[in-house]
Amino acid sequence: MGMSKFGPVVVWLACATSAYAEAPLKGKVQDREVWITIGTDALAPVRTALSGQGLRLAAPTFEKGGVAVLRVSESQVEKLSGAMHQGLNRCAGFIAHDSQAEAVAAAEAAHQPQTLGMALAASYTLNNAASVNALLADIQEINIRNTINSLSTNWTNRYYNVQNGADASTWLKNQWTTLANGRSDIKVEFFTHSWKQSSVIATIQGSTHPNEVVVLGGHLDSINQSNPSTGVAPGADDDASGIASVTEIFRVAVAKGYKPARTVKFMAYAGEEVGLYGSKAIANSFKSAGTNVVGVLQLDMTNYKGSSYDFAMVTDNTNAQLNAFTTSLISKYQPGLSYTNITCGYGCSDHASWTAAGYPASMPFEATMSTDNKSIHTPNDTLSVTAGNANNSVKFAKLGASFLAELAKGATTGNTPPPVDSGGGGTLPTASYDSTYKAPRCASAGIGCDSGTLLNGRGTMSPSEANAPNTIAAAACADSSKGTYRTDESNERIRVSTPDGTTLAAGKTVTVEATVYAYSTTADKLDLYYSASATSPSWKLIGTYSPSSTGLTTLSASYTLPTGGVQVVRARFRYNGSASSCTAGDYIDHDDLVFAVQ
């Protein structure tokens, strides 16, 4: 038990209860019970949706960081997907687990920063335009349309645990095997599970960096939210469109003789709709094997244009640096198209499995959450909803192809492979404490600057922050020392970097990442500022941001570098109060990062 701002904090575990209110009938065969993790924000709307079907959701057995653990019957899992869609416009929205211990561990980890893939995602370079353009020129709508049509009309129910779902996997494996014919560096195989449907993986072996892996995927299963096992669920958009986009990227890579430097894996996941079953199994197997995944792109629904934006970038449960890289691909290779940022909640698609395993993942979506395709999870999710064509999926296939060639490097036939920086472009230069500026500083202009561990702690709070307060106006910006370390607020790290891995220079867009320890998702706020001069600072507010979870979490923002040789960013993490570049108060931590700019 520790002390909070409101008194003692007690973490407790309630006894697990049945998912149903009524007692079981004597002699009735009981459903197998499974464990799930789900966002606490989803509990009320899901309960409401399920109550309309005469069902009752069990009380959580454990909650932490905005994630709840529940025990539910397997038949109720089938209803959860529909309830999530009805109540929150989310697909899946929960993660299924084999045991209570696994579910609790997932909830514990959900609010912690992911470390396995963070160094790999430090920076990415755009230097493979010739190969990207060769791939983009050959992407064809008719091929995407044909794949959507085949999946949605030949297997009108691709549920993960029925024969049609298994048959769809076999068909796709055969399709990908045919596409790979003649390439000894490509293999297509099943990733089998304990249920009927298999995931499908096509692998192109990397030519020079085979131990570094790039993943592009979508989910193969479909669901009818009213009758999962036998109802009609063509799933043309959700997610035959994503599988068709991945298939077209794979087809054009082979057609253009593309040989990646890094190993590439194209994936069709089983069982997404019932709790990310397939992707979780694969991501966890990669984690157990120590596989070095440098980036994951998830394509879940690509053919329905729900808003004025062409892409909606999911910012929660994804990697900020990889998202910046992905949007830079849009700007460079499809400059007429637009994008916006959205959040889709806990476990909303397979990218969350990779993030939970510690790998950098990104998910561009076809709409905002309020303007998504209302026909999904019903018999009406057919190509007719998109006027019988796959035009909208073309831009996602092109984005995926540019992601492929710029992250996996290598080259198409006739083009020269660009250089490859091992580990996704390399880690950022690490700052050193500068006694003149009284803050961490990167003295030479590079691809970015990382404070490393120099900012750990706050003031004299035990353990104290080295060189506190680490601000260039040290006397005026003292930190509060009130509270307990790793219970109350602190700013732990600042990173500044270019999304494309080029040198920091005036006029370039940069990403600022601040890793903080959050006490509250409502009262805690991060104010980010920058100044063109670290010598005579004039602070400009980038924005104010709220942590999505308690504990260690990373918040990010972007801004354009002004002219100035020695610049600075400031992270001010506070409990209550208002935005200010420098104001005293309880539980406030001010930190600066000084860096050189060309």
C-alpha positions as CSV (number, residue, x, y, z in Angstrom):
1,M,0.0,0.0,0.0
2,G,1.3,3.5,-1.0
3,M,0.2,7.0,-0.4
4,S,-1.6,9.0,-3.2
5,K,-2.7,12.6,-3.4
6,F,-6.1,11.4,-2.0
7,G,-4.8,9.0,0.7
8,P,-4.0,5.3,0.7
9,V,-4.1,3.3,-2.5
10,V,-5.3,-0.3,-2.3
11,V,-5.0,-2.6,-5.2
12,W,-7.4,-5.5,-4.9
13,L,-8.5,-8.6,-6.8
14,A,-12.2,-9.5,-6.7
15,C,-13.3,-13.1,-6.9
16,A,-14.1,-14.1,-10.4
17,T,-17.8,-14.4,-11.2
18,S,-19.7,-16.1,-13.9
19,A,-20.4,-14.2,-17.1
20,Y,-24.1,-14.9,-16.7
21,A,-26.5,-13.8,-14.0
22,E,-28.5,-17.0,-13.9
23,A,-27.3,-20.3,-12.4
24,P,-26.6,-23.1,-14.8
25,L,-29.3,-25.7,-15.4
26,K,-28.7,-29.1,-14.0
27,G,-27.1,-31.4,-16.5
28,K,-26.5,-28.6,-19.0
29,V,-23.1,-28.6,-20.8
30,Q,-21.2,-25.5,-19.7
31,D,-19.3,-23.3,-22.1
32,R,-15.6,-23.3,-21.7
33,E,-14.5,-20.1,-20.0
34,V,-11.8,-17.8,-21.2
35,W,-10.0,-14.7,-20.0
36,I,-10.0,-11.4,-21.8
37,T,-8.4,-8.0,-21.4
38,I,-10.5,-5.0,-22.5
39,G,-10.3,-1.2,-22.1
40,T,-12.2,0.0,-19.1
41,D,-13.8,2.7,-21.3
42,A,-15.6,-0.1,-23.1
43,L,-17.2,-1.8,-20.1
44,A,-20.3,0.4,-19.8
45,P,-21.3,0.4,-23.5
46,V,-20.6,-3.3,-23.9
47,R,-22.7,-4.1,-20.9
48,T,-25.5,-2.0,-22.4
49,A,-25.2,-3.8,-25.8
50,L,-25.1,-7.2,-24.2
51,S,-28.1,-6.5,-21.9
52,G,-30.2,-6.0,-25.0
53,Q,-29.5,-9.6,-25.8
54,G,-30.4,-10.8,-22.3
55,L,-26.7,-11.3,-21.3
56,R,-24.8,-9.9,-18.4
57,L,-21.0,-9.1,-18.4
58,A,-19.1,-10.3,-15.4
59,A,-17.4,-7.8,-13.1
60,P,-13.7,-7.3,-13.7
61,T,-11.4,-9.4,-11.6
62,F,-8.5,-7.0,-12.0
63,E,-8.0,-3.4,-13.4
64,K,-4.9,-1.4,-14.0
65,G,-4.0,1.5,-16.3
66,G,-7.3,1.6,-18.1
67,V,-7.3,-2.2,-18.8
68,A,-9.7,-4.7,-17.2
69,V,-9.5,-8.5,-16.8
70,L,-12.7,-10.5,-17.1
71,R,-13.6,-14.1,-17.2
72,V,-16.3,-14.9,-19.8
73,S,-17.8,-17.9,-21.5
74,E,-16.6,-18.8,-24.9
75,S,-20.0,-18.3,-26.4
76,Q,-20.1,-14.8,-24.9
77,V,-16.8,-14.0,-26.6
78,E,-18.7,-14.5,-29.9
79,K,-21.1,-11.8,-28.9
80,L,-18.4,-9.3,-27.7
81,S,-17.3,-8.3,-31.1
82,G,-20.8,-7.3,-32.0
83,A,-21.2,-5.5,-28.7
84,M,-18.0,-3.6,-29.3
85,H,-19.1,-2.5,-32.7
86,Q,-22.6,-1.6,-31.6
87,G,-21.4,0.4,-28.5
88,L,-18.1,1.9,-29.7
89,N,-17.7,1.4,-33.5
90,R,-14.7,-0.9,-32.8
91,C,-13.6,-4.1,-34.4
92,A,-12.5,-6.7,-31.8
93,G,-11.6,-4.3,-29.0
94,F,-10.5,-7.0,-26.6
95,I,-7.7,-9.6,-26.4
96,A,-8.4,-13.2,-25.5
97,H,-6.0,-15.1,-23.2
98,D,-5.4,-18.7,-22.2
99,S,-5.2,-18.1,-18.5
100,Q,-5.9,-15.5,-15.8
101,A,-2.2,-15.1,-15.2
102,E,-1.6,-14.3,-18.8
103,A,-4.5,-11.8,-18.8
104,V,-3.3,-10.0,-15.7
105,A,0.2,-9.8,-17.1
106,A,-1.2,-8.2,-20.2
107,A,-3.1,-5.6,-18.2
108,E,0.1,-5.0,-16.1
109,A,2.1,-4.5,-19.2
110,A,-0.4,-2.4,-21.1
111,H,0.6,0.8,-19.3
112,Q,4.3,0.2,-19.5
113,P,6.5,1.5,-22.4
114,Q,7.4,-1.2,-24.9
115,T,11.1,-1.6,-25.0
116,L,11.9,-4.5,-27.4
117,G,11.3,-2.6,-30.5
118,M,11.8,1.0,-29.4
119,A,15.5,1.2,-30.3
120,L,14.8,-0.4,-33.7
121,A,12.2,2.3,-34.3
122,A,14.5,5.2,-33.5
123,S,14.7,6.5,-37.1
124,Y,13.8,5.5,-40.6
125,T,15.2,6.8,-43.9
126,L,13.5,7.4,-47.3
127,N,16.1,6.6,-49.9
128,N,14.6,3.9,-52.2
129,A,12.4,6.0,-54.5
130,A,13.3,4.1,-57.7
131,S,12.1,0.8,-56.3
132,V,9.0,2.3,-54.6
133,N,7.9,4.0,-57.9
134,A,8.4,0.7,-59.8
135,L,6.1,-1.1,-57.4
136,L,3.5,1.7,-57.3
137,A,3.3,1.8,-61.1
138,D,2.1,-1.8,-61.3
139,I,-0.5,-1.9,-58.6
140,Q,-3.9,-2.6,-60.2
141,E,-7.4,-2.2,-58.8
142,I,-8.8,-5.2,-60.7
143,N,-6.5,-7.6,-58.8
144,I,-7.5,-6.2,-55.4
145,R,-11.2,-6.3,-56.5
146,N,-10.9,-9.9,-57.6
147,T,-9.4,-11.1,-54.3
148,I,-12.1,-9.3,-52.3
149,N,-14.8,-10.8,-54.5
150,S,-13.3,-14.3,-54.2
151,L,-13.1,-14.2,-50.4
152,S,-16.5,-12.5,-49.9
153,T,-18.5,-14.6,-52.3
154,N,-16.9,-18.1,-52.1
155,W,-16.6,-18.1,-48.2
156,T,-19.5,-16.0,-46.9
157,N,-18.5,-17.0,-43.4
158,R,-14.8,-17.1,-42.6
159,Y,-15.3,-17.5,-38.9
160,Y,-12.1,-18.7,-37.2
161,N,-13.5,-22.0,-35.9
162,V,-15.6,-23.3,-38.8
163,Q,-14.6,-25.2,-41.9
164,N,-15.3,-22.3,-44.2
165,G,-12.7,-20.3,-42.3
166,A,-10.2,-23.1,-42.7
167,D,-11.0,-23.5,-46.4
168,A,-10.4,-19.8,-46.9
169,S,-6.9,-20.1,-45.4
170,T,-6.1,-23.0,-47.8
171,W,-7.3,-21.0,-50.8
172,L,-5.2,-18.0,-49.8
173,K,-2.1,-20.1,-49.2
174,N,-2.5,-21.6,-52.7
175,Q,-2.9,-18.1,-54.2
176,W,0.2,-16.9,-52.5
177,T,2.1,-20.0,-53.4
178,T,1.2,-19.5,-57.1
179,L,2.3,-15.9,-57.0
180,A,5.7,-17.0,-55.5
181,N,6.3,-19.6,-58.2
182,G,9.9,-19.6,-59.4
183,R,11.3,-17.7,-56.4
184,S,13.5,-19.9,-54.3
185,D,13.9,-17.1,-51.7
186,I,10.1,-17.2,-51.0
187,K,8.2,-19.7,-48.9
188,V,4.4,-19.8,-48.1
189,E,3.2,-21.7,-45.1
190,F,0.5,-22.1,-42.5
191,F,0.9,-20.9,-38.9
192,T,-1.4,-23.4,-37.3
193,H,-3.5,-22.9,-34.2
194,S,-5.7,-25.0,-31.9
195,W,-8.8,-23.8,-33.8
196,K,-9.7,-24.7,-37.4
197,Q,-8.6,-21.6,-39.3
198,S,-4.8,-21.2,-39.8
199,S,-2.9,-18.0,-40.3
200,V,-1.0,-17.7,-43.6
201,I,2.6,-16.3,-43.8
202,A,4.5,-15.6,-47.0
203,T,8.2,-14.9,-46.4
204,I,10.7,-13.2,-48.7
205,Q,14.2,-13.9,-47.3
206,G,16.3,-10.8,-46.8
207,S,19.4,-10.6,-49.1
208,T,21.8,-8.8,-46.8
209,H,20.0,-8.3,-43.4
210,P,17.9,-11.5,-43.1
211,N,17.7,-11.4,-39.3
212,E,15.8,-8.1,-39.4
213,V,12.1,-8.5,-40.2
214,V,9.4,-6.3,-41.7
215,V,5.8,-7.4,-41.3
216,L,2.7,-6.5,-43.4
217,G,-0.6,-8.0,-42.5
218,G,-4.4,-8.1,-42.1
219,H,-6.9,-10.6,-40.7
220,L,-8.5,-13.3,-42.8
221,D,-11.5,-14.2,-40.6
222,S,-15.0,-12.6,-40.8
223,I,-17.9,-12.5,-38.3
224,N,-21.7,-12.0,-38.3
225,Q,-22.3,-10.2,-35.0
226,S,-25.7,-11.8,-34.6
227,N,-24.8,-15.4,-35.5
228,P,-21.0,-15.9,-35.6
229,S,-20.8,-19.6,-36.5
230,T,-23.4,-20.0,-39.2
231,G,-24.6,-16.5,-40.1
232,V,-23.7,-14.8,-43.4
233,A,-20.5,-12.8,-43.0
234,P,-19.0,-11.9,-46.4
235,G,-16.6,-9.5,-44.8
236,A,-15.7,-7.7,-48.1
237,D,-14.4,-4.7,-46.2
238,D,-13.7,-6.3,-42.9
239,D,-11.2,-7.6,-43.8
240,A,-11.1,-9.1,-47.3
241,S,-10.0,-5.6,-48.4
242,G,-7.0,-5.6,-46.2
243,I,-6.0,-9.2,-47.2
244,A,-6.5,-8.1,-50.9
245,S,-4.3,-5.1,-50.4
246,V,-1.5,-7.2,-48.8
247,T,-1.9,-9.8,-51.6
248,E,-1.5,-7.1,-54.3
249,I,1.6,-5.8,-52.6
250,F,3.0,-9.3,-52.5
251,R,2.1,-9.9,-56.2
252,V,3.7,-6.7,-57.4
253,A,6.9,-7.3,-55.4
254,V,7.3,-10.7,-57.1
255,A,6.3,-9.3,-60.5
256,K,8.9,-6.5,-60.2
257,G,11.7,-8.9,-59.1
258,Y,11.9,-7.2,-55.7
259,K,14.6,-8.6,-53.4
260,P,14.5,-7.0,-50.0
261,A,17.6,-6.4,-47.9
262,R,15.6,-7.3,-44.8
263,T,13.3,-10.3,-44.5
264,V,9.7,-9.5,-45.3
265,K,6.7,-11.5,-44.0
266,F,3.2,-11.0,-45.4
267,M,0.6,-12.3,-43.0
268,A,-3.1,-13.2,-43.0
269,Y,-4.2,-13.6,-39.3
270,A,-6.8,-16.0,-38.1
271,G,-9.2,-15.2,-35.3
272,E,-8.9,-11.4,-35.1
273,E,-12.6,-10.9,-34.5
274,V,-12.7,-13.0,-31.3
275,G,-9.8,-11.3,-29.5
276,L,-6.8,-11.1,-31.8
277,Y,-6.1,-14.8,-31.4
278,G,-3.9,-15.4,-34.5
279,S,-1.7,-12.2,-34.4
280,K,-1.2,-12.6,-30.6
281,A,0.1,-16.2,-31.1
282,I,2.4,-15.1,-33.9
283,A,3.7,-12.0,-32.2
284,N,4.3,-13.8,-28.9
285,S,6.2,-16.6,-30.8
286,F,8.4,-14.0,-32.4
287,K,9.1,-12.4,-29.0
288,S,9.9,-15.8,-27.5
289,A,12.3,-16.5,-30.3
290,G,13.9,-13.1,-30.0
291,T,13.0,-12.2,-33.6
292,N,14.2,-8.7,-34.6
293,V,11.1,-7.0,-36.0
294,V,11.8,-3.5,-37.2
295,G,8.3,-2.5,-38.2
296,V,4.8,-3.8,-38.6
297,L,2.0,-2.4,-40.9
298,Q,-1.5,-3.5,-40.2
299,L,-4.2,-3.2,-43.0
300,D,-7.6,-3.8,-41.4
301,M,-10.3,-2.4,-43.7
302,T,-9.1,-0.4,-46.7
303,N,-11.9,-0.1,-49.2
304,Y,-14.5,2.2,-47.6
305,K,-13.8,6.0,-47.7
306,G,-15.7,7.1,-44.6
307,S,-14.5,10.7,-44.3
308,S,-12.9,13.5,-46.3
309,Y,-9.4,12.2,-45.2
310,D,-7.8,9.5,-47.3
311,F,-6.1,7.8,-44.3
312,A,-6.8,7.8,-40.5
313,M,-3.6,7.0,-38.5
314,V,-4.3,5.1,-35.3
315,T,-2.2,6.7,-32.6
316,D,-3.0,4.5,-29.6
317,N,-1.3,1.2,-29.1
318,T,1.0,2.0,-32.0
319,N,4.6,3.4,-32.3
320,A,4.8,7.2,-32.7
321,Q,8.1,7.1,-34.7
322,L,6.8,4.4,-37.1
323,N,3.6,6.4,-37.5
324,A,5.6,9.5,-38.5
325,F,7.6,7.3,-41.0
326,T,4.3,6.0,-42.4
327,T,2.8,9.5,-42.9
328,S,6.1,10.7,-44.5
329,L,5.5,7.9,-47.1
330,I,2.1,9.4,-47.8
331,S,3.5,12.9,-48.2
332,K,6.4,11.7,-50.5
333,Y,4.7,9.1,-52.7
334,Q,1.0,10.1,-52.6
335,P,1.3,13.8,-52.1
336,G,-2.2,14.6,-53.1
337,L,-3.7,12.5,-50.4
338,S,-4.5,13.6,-46.8
339,Y,-4.5,12.0,-43.4
340,T,-5.7,12.6,-39.9
341,N,-5.0,11.0,-36.5
342,I,-7.5,8.9,-34.6
343,T,-7.7,6.6,-31.5
344,C,-9.5,3.3,-31.7
345,G,-9.2,1.9,-28.2
346,Y,-7.6,-1.1,-26.6
347,G,-7.2,-4.2,-28.7
348,C,-9.0,-2.7,-31.7
349,S,-7.0,-4.7,-34.3
350,D,-3.9,-6.9,-34.8
351,H,-1.4,-4.1,-34.5
352,A,-2.1,-4.2,-30.7
353,S,-0.7,-7.8,-30.5
354,W,2.6,-6.6,-31.9
355,T,2.7,-3.5,-29.7
356,A,2.0,-5.7,-26.6
357,A,4.9,-8.0,-27.6
358,G,7.2,-4.9,-27.7
359,Y,7.4,-4.4,-31.5
360,P,6.8,-1.1,-33.4
361,A,3.5,-1.2,-35.3
362,S,1.4,1.2,-37.3
363,M,-2.2,1.1,-38.6
364,P,-3.6,3.4,-41.3
365,F,-7.4,3.1,-41.3
366,E,-10.0,3.9,-44.0
367,A,-12.2,6.2,-41.9
368,T,-12.6,7.9,-38.5
369,M,-14.2,5.8,-35.8
370,S,-17.5,7.8,-36.1
371,T,-17.6,7.5,-39.9
372,D,-16.6,3.8,-40.3
373,N,-18.4,1.3,-42.5
374,K,-21.7,0.5,-40.7
375,S,-22.2,-2.7,-42.8
376,I,-19.3,-4.6,-41.2
377,H,-20.1,-7.7,-39.1
378,T,-23.4,-8.1,-41.0
379,P,-24.5,-9.9,-44.2
380,N,-24.4,-6.5,-46.0
381,D,-20.6,-6.2,-45.9
382,T,-20.2,-6.8,-49.6
383,L,-18.5,-5.1,-52.5
384,S,-21.8,-3.4,-53.4
385,V,-21.2,-1.0,-50.5
386,T,-18.2,0.3,-52.4
387,A,-20.0,0.4,-55.7
388,G,-18.5,-2.9,-56.8
389,N,-14.9,-1.6,-57.0
390,A,-11.7,-1.6,-55.0
391,N,-10.6,2.0,-55.8
392,N,-10.1,3.0,-52.2
393,S,-7.9,0.0,-51.4
394,V,-5.5,1.1,-54.2
395,K,-4.0,3.9,-52.1
396,F,-3.5,1.5,-49.1
397,A,-1.8,-1.0,-51.4
398,K,0.5,1.8,-52.6
399,L,1.2,2.9,-49.0
400,G,2.0,-0.7,-48.1
401,A,4.3,-1.0,-51.1
402,S,6.2,2.2,-50.2
403,F,6.4,0.9,-46.6
404,L,7.8,-2.4,-47.9
405,A,10.5,-0.9,-50.1
406,E,11.6,1.9,-47.8
407,L,11.7,-0.2,-44.6
408,A,12.9,-3.5,-46.0
409,K,15.2,-1.7,-48.5
410,G,16.6,-3.8,-51.3
411,A,15.6,-3.1,-54.9
412,T,13.3,-4.1,-57.8
413,T,14.9,-5.4,-61.0
414,G,17.2,-2.9,-62.6
415,N,17.5,-0.6,-59.6
416,T,20.4,-0.1,-57.2
417,P,19.7,-1.1,-53.5
418,P,20.2,1.8,-51.1
419,P,22.4,1.5,-48.0
420,V,20.7,-0.1,-45.0
421,D,21.3,1.2,-41.4
422,S,21.0,-1.8,-39.1
423,G,18.1,-1.5,-36.7
424,G,15.7,0.7,-38.6
425,G,18.2,3.5,-39.2
426,G,20.1,3.3,-35.9
427,T,19.6,4.8,-32.5
428,L,19.6,8.5,-31.9
429,P,22.7,10.3,-30.6
430,T,22.6,10.5,-26.8
431,A,22.9,13.8,-25.1
432,S,25.5,14.7,-22.4
433,Y,24.9,17.1,-19.6
434,D,26.1,20.6,-20.5
435,S,27.2,22.7,-17.5
436,T,26.8,25.9,-19.5
437,Y,23.2,25.3,-20.6
438,K,22.5,23.3,-17.4
439,A,20.6,20.7,-19.4
440,P,21.2,17.6,-21.6
441,R,22.7,18.6,-25.0
442,C,23.6,17.1,-28.3
443,A,26.4,19.4,-29.5
444,S,26.5,18.2,-33.2
445,A,23.6,18.1,-35.6
446,G,22.4,14.6,-36.4
447,I,19.3,12.6,-37.1
448,G,18.0,13.6,-33.6
449,C,18.9,13.8,-30.0
450,D,18.0,11.6,-27.0
451,S,18.3,12.6,-23.3
452,G,18.7,8.9,-22.4
453,T,18.6,8.4,-18.6
454,L,19.8,12.0,-17.7
455,L,16.3,13.2,-16.8
456,N,15.2,10.2,-14.6
457,G,13.5,11.4,-11.4
458,R,12.2,14.8,-10.3
459,G,13.9,17.4,-8.1
460,T,15.2,15.9,-4.8
461,M,12.5,13.3,-4.7
462,S,14.3,10.1,-3.8
463,P,16.1,9.0,-5.9
464,S,16.9,12.6,-6.9
465,E,17.2,13.8,-10.5
466,A,20.8,14.3,-11.5
467,N,21.6,17.9,-12.3
468,A,18.0,18.9,-11.3
469,P,16.1,20.7,-12.6
470,N,17.8,20.2,-16.1
471,T,16.4,23.5,-17.5
472,I,18.3,26.3,-19.2
473,A,16.7,28.7,-16.8
474,A,17.6,26.7,-13.8
475,A,16.9,29.2,-11.1
476,A,13.5,30.1,-12.4
477,C,12.2,26.6,-13.2
478,A,12.7,24.5,-10.1
479,D,10.9,21.2,-9.9
480,S,8.7,20.0,-7.1
481,S,10.2,17.3,-4.8
482,K,6.8,16.3,-3.4
483,G,5.6,12.7,-3.7
484,T,7.1,9.3,-4.4
485,Y,9.1,8.2,-7.4
486,R,7.3,6.0,-9.8
487,T,4.1,6.7,-8.0
488,D,3.7,10.4,-8.7
489,E,4.5,12.5,-11.7
490,S,7.9,12.8,-13.4
491,N,9.3,13.4,-16.8
492,E,11.9,10.7,-17.6
493,R,13.1,11.2,-21.1
494,I,12.9,13.5,-24.2
495,R,13.7,12.6,-27.8
496,V,13.7,14.7,-30.9
497,S,14.1,13.2,-34.3
498,T,13.3,13.5,-38.0
499,P,10.8,10.9,-39.3
500,D,12.8,10.2,-42.4
501,G,16.1,9.7,-40.6
502,T,17.8,12.8,-42.2
503,T,19.8,15.4,-40.3
504,L,18.0,18.0,-38.1
505,A,17.7,21.2,-40.2
506,A,15.6,24.3,-40.3
507,G,12.2,23.8,-42.0
508,K,12.1,20.1,-41.3
509,T,9.2,18.4,-39.4
510,V,10.5,16.7,-36.3
511,T,8.8,14.3,-33.7
512,V,9.2,15.1,-30.0
513,E,8.7,12.1,-27.7
514,A,8.4,12.6,-23.9
515,T,8.4,9.5,-21.6
516,V,6.6,10.4,-18.4
517,Y,5.4,8.6,-15.3
518,A,1.7,9.4,-15.0
519,Y,-0.4,9.3,-11.8
520,S,-3.7,10.2,-13.5
521,T,-5.1,10.2,-17.0
522,T,-7.3,13.2,-16.3
523,A,-5.4,15.5,-14.0
524,D,-1.9,15.0,-15.4
525,K,-0.9,17.1,-18.4
526,L,2.3,17.4,-20.6
527,D,3.1,20.8,-22.0
528,L,5.6,20.7,-24.8
529,Y,7.5,23.9,-25.8
530,Y,10.3,24.8,-28.2
531,S,12.6,27.7,-28.7
532,A,14.8,28.6,-31.8
533,S,17.5,29.7,-29.4
534,A,18.7,27.9,-26.3
535,T,20.8,31.0,-25.4
536,S,17.9,33.5,-25.4
537,P,14.8,31.4,-25.3
538,S,11.4,32.6,-26.5
539,W,9.1,29.7,-25.8
540,K,6.4,28.6,-28.3
541,L,3.8,26.1,-27.2
542,I,3.7,22.9,-29.3
543,G,0.7,21.6,-27.4
544,T,-0.7,20.1,-24.2
545,Y,-1.3,16.3,-24.0
546,S,-2.9,13.9,-21.6
547,P,-1.5,10.4,-20.9
548,S,-3.8,7.6,-22.1
549,S,-2.7,5.4,-19.2
550,T,-1.0,5.6,-15.8
551,G,2.5,4.5,-15.2
552,L,5.3,4.9,-17.7
553,T,4.0,6.1,-21.1
554,T,5.3,8.0,-24.0
555,L,3.6,11.0,-25.5
556,S,4.6,12.5,-28.9
557,A,4.0,15.6,-31.0
558,S,5.4,17.2,-34.1
559,Y,6.5,20.7,-35.1
560,T,8.6,22.4,-37.7
561,L,12.2,23.4,-36.8
562,P,12.8,27.1,-37.0
563,T,16.1,28.7,-38.0
564,G,18.7,28.6,-35.3
565,G,21.9,26.7,-34.6
566,V,21.3,25.7,-31.0
567,Q,17.7,25.0,-30.2
568,V,15.8,23.5,-27.3
569,V,12.6,21.7,-26.4
570,R,11.0,21.7,-23.0
571,A,8.7,19.1,-21.4
572,R,6.7,20.3,-18.4
573,F,4.7,17.5,-16.8
574,R,2.2,18.7,-14.2
575,Y,-0.6,17.7,-11.9
576,N,-3.6,20.0,-12.5
577,G,-2.8,23.7,-13.3
578,S,-2.6,25.3,-16.7
579,A,-0.1,25.4,-19.6
580,S,3.0,27.5,-18.9
581,S,6.6,27.2,-19.9
582,C,7.8,27.7,-16.3
583,T,5.6,27.8,-13.2
584,A,6.1,26.3,-9.8
585,G,3.6,23.9,-8.2
586,D,3.2,20.5,-6.6
587,Y,4.2,17.4,-8.6
588,I,5.6,19.5,-11.5
589,D,8.7,18.4,-13.5
590,H,10.4,20.8,-16.0
591,D,13.1,19.3,-18.3
592,D,14.9,20.6,-21.4
593,L,16.8,19.0,-24.3
594,V,19.3,21.2,-26.2
595,F,20.3,20.2,-29.7
596,A,22.2,21.4,-32.7
597,V,20.4,22.2,-36.0
598,Q,21.9,22.7,-39.4
